[in-house]
């Protein structure tokens, strides 16, 4: 089986960076990206949102450690593919701030979107991509 291409939503990374235990499904997803068990699609919009949220949470002291944040960044970047998708309109996803996720998944022809955000996990996607929570993807792919 080929290595699946995924879009990792900011919610997964933030859940990993703010959780006390490091070996959660969110952390395991990021490590799978870092080891090449998953390929990850990245975009300028994804990196911008992630940077803004991490900076905001770090100012509040909610990030567990700088070293964990650095490892997460390395894990995403080491096997990531940077794309520059067009901005499209996705009426099935109410929160327009989440449209970058669909833009990226569409442009990358990603197999999965990994998210904890109900705005992404609940609606039906307008193209063939599965939206899964980290534990669902881990059990499906046996990672």
C-alpha positions in Angstrom: 0.0 0.0 0.0 1.3 3.5 -0.9 1.8 6.1 1.8 -1.3 8.2 2.1 -1.2 11.9 1.5 -3.0 13.8 4.3 -3.9 17.3 5.3 -3.4 17.8 9.0 -5.8 20.5 10.4 -4.4 23.0 13.0 -6.7 21.4 15.6 -4.7 18.2 15.6 -1.3 20.0 16.1 -2.7 22.3 18.8 -4.2 19.4 20.7 -0.8 17.8 20.6 1.1 20.9 21.7 -1.3 21.6 24.6 -1.8 18.1 26.0 0.3 16.9 28.9 1.0 13.4 27.7 3.0 13.3 24.5 1.8 9.9 23.2 -1.7 10.8 22.2 -3.3 10.0 18.9 -2.5 13.6 17.8 1.2 13.1 18.7 1.2 9.7 16.9 -0.2 11.4 13.8 2.6 14.0 13.8 5.3 11.3 14.4 3.8 9.3 11.5 4.3 12.4 9.3 7.9 12.8 10.6 8.8 9.1 9.9 7.2 9.1 6.4 4.4 6.7 7.4 2.1 9.6 6.2 2.9 12.2 3.6 1.5 15.6 4.5 0.4 18.4 2.3 1.2 21.9 3.5 0.3 25.4 2.2 1.1 29.0 3.0 -2.4 29.3 4.6 -1.9 26.2 6.7 1.5 27.4 8.0 0.2 30.9 8.6 -2.8 29.7 10.7 -0.7 27.3 12.6 2.0 29.9 13.4 -0.7 32.5 14.5 -2.4 30.0 16.8 0.8 28.7 18.3 2.0 32.2 19.0 -1.3 33.2 20.7 -1.4 30.0 22.8 2.3 30.4 23.8 1.7 33.9 25.0 -1.0 32.5 27.3 1.4 29.7 28.5 -0.7 26.9 27.0 2.0 25.3 24.9 3.5 22.4 26.9 7.1 22.9 25.6 9.0 24.7 23.0 10.9 21.5 22.2 7.6 19.7 21.5 6.5 22.5 19.2 9.9 22.3 17.4 9.6 18.5 17.0 6.0 18.9 15.6 7.2 21.5 13.1 10.1 19.2 12.0 7.7 16.2 11.7 5.4 18.2 9.5 8.1 19.7 7.4 10.3 16.6 6.9 7.9 14.7 4.7 5.7 17.6 3.7 4.9 18.9 0.3 4.3 22.6 0.0 1.5 23.5 -2.4 -0.1 26.8 -3.4 -3.7 26.0 -3.9 -6.3 28.4 -5.3 -8.8 29.8 -2.9 -12.2 28.3 -3.6 -15.7 28.6 -2.1 -16.9 25.6 -0.1 -20.6 26.1 0.9 -20.8 22.9 2.9 -18.2 24.1 5.4 -19.7 27.0 7.3 -16.5 28.4 8.9 -14.7 30.2 6.1 -11.5 30.1 8.2 -11.5 26.3 7.5 -11.7 26.7 3.7 -7.9 26.5 3.4 -8.1 22.9 4.6 -10.4 22.0 1.6 -8.4 24.1 -0.8 -5.3 22.2 0.2 -7.0 18.8 0.2 -8.5 19.4 -3.3 -5.2 20.7 -4.8 -3.2 17.9 -3.3 -5.8 15.2 -4.1 -5.3 14.1 -0.4 -6.7 10.8 0.7 -7.6 12.1 4.2 -8.1 15.3 6.2 -7.2 14.7 9.8 -9.2 17.0 12.1 -10.8 17.4 15.5 -13.0 20.3 14.3 -16.7 19.5 14.0 -17.0 22.1 11.3 -14.9 19.7 9.2 -15.7 16.3 10.6 -19.5 16.6 10.4 -20.4 17.9 7.0 -20.3 15.9 3.8 -17.3 16.9 1.7 -18.0 18.1 -1.8 -15.2 15.9 -3.3 -13.9 12.5 -2.5 -11.8 12.9 0.6 -12.4 11.3 4.0 -12.3 13.5 7.1 -11.2 11.5 10.1 -10.2 12.1 13.7 -6.6 11.0 14.6 -7.6 7.9 16.4 -9.8 6.8 13.5 -7.0 7.2 11.0 -4.5 5.4 13.3 -6.8 2.4 13.7 -7.6 2.3 10.0 -4.0 2.4 8.8 -2.5 0.5 11.8 0.1 3.2 12.5 
